[in-house]
Amino acid sequence: MNYVYILQSEVDNSFYIGFTENLEKRVEQHNNGESIYTSRKIPWKLVYFEEMSSKTEAIKRERFLKAQKNKIFYQRLINSLDR
């Protein structure tokens, strides 16, 4: 299974969007400083994810989410889980 995910930094509440085949391992890598881009804002919490049936779908969805560049959009998406 492939996943698109949104992490939120507990340092400054910023978001990071990515995709992976192993969600638990990837979040752990972010919090262990194994990703250069996210290492300065540790700790991260997983606030949203979607399962995708293919890597291609996950990449397309990741690109769409990153293109939004809108914290309100991301927050609404995250809040939609609380229904």
GIRAMO-V974927 format. One record per residue. N is the residue number from 1. RES is the residue in one small letter. OMEGA is omega as a letter, one per 20 degrees, with the letter a starting at -180 (NA if undefined). Layout:
n: {N	N}
res: {RES	RES}
omega: {OMEGA	OMEGA}
This chain:
n: {1	2	3	4	5	6	7	8	9	10	11	12	13	14	15	16	17	18	19	20	21	22	23	24	25	26	27	28	29	30	31	32	33	34	35	36	37	38	39	40	41	42	43	44	45	46	47	48	49	50	51	52	53	54	55	56	57	58	59	60	61	62	63	64	65	66	67	68	69	70	71	72	73	74	75	76	77	78	79	80	81	82	83}
res: {m	n	y	v	y	i	l	q	s	e	v	d	n	s	f	y	i	g	f	t	e	n	l	e	k	r	v	e	q	h	n	n	g	e	s	i	y	t	s	r	k	i	p	w	k	l	v	y	f	e	e	m	s	s	k	t	e	a	i	k	r	e	r	f	l	k	a	q	k	n	k	i	f	y	q	r	l	i	n	s	l	d	r}
omega: {r	a	r	a	r	r	r	a	r	r	a	r	r	a	r	a	r	r	a	r	a	a	a	a	a	r	r	r	r	a	r	r	a	r	a	a	a	a	a	a	r	j	r	r	r	a	a	r	r	r	r	a	a	r	r	r	a	r	r	a	r	r	r	a	r	a	a	r	a	a	r	r	a	a	r	r	r	a	r	r	a	a	NA}
